[in-house]
């Protein structure tokens, strides 16, 4: 029986495959070459610079080993960003904490996160939705997304293969969500 993408064992196996085979760290999450990965990180930086204010509260939902924090941390414009990374994988959170000990990384699922309503100015979700849909966890995504919407004022949904074409959701003062593509 294949491991579920929502299980600790799935991610532990991915970490050890990368270590055992001498692969690049990003290949735990996304199996692509380093040039493509660097382009994804660059495009993510462009997206965030054009979307996020220099001072805001950001949730990285499905943060993995902290790749999005790496993008934010490298840009002086984001010095005022208050970052929180969530991931269900103990192993990935452990790597993130080793790489960025001053950042706030929490081991928990998006479904279980219990931050106050509208706590985060922006929640960024990179390739989590696609991964859950590809593995037939539509109901898991639905529960997680409902919770993300409760905790967030704005949401950026982006898949690695189309990072330059994200969907950005903004909550109106009446609580309605409006979508726009960048």
Buried (B, 14 or more C-beta within 10 A) or exposed (E): EEEEBBEBEBBBBBBEEBEEEEBEBBBBBBEBEEEEBEBBBEBBBEBBBEBBEEEBBBBBBBBBBBBBBBBBBEBEBBEEBEBBBBBBBEBBBBBBBEBBEEBBBBBEBBBEBEBEEBBBBBBBBBBBBBBBEEBEBEEBBEBBBEBBBBBBBBBBBBBBEEBEEBBBBBBEEEEEEEEEEB
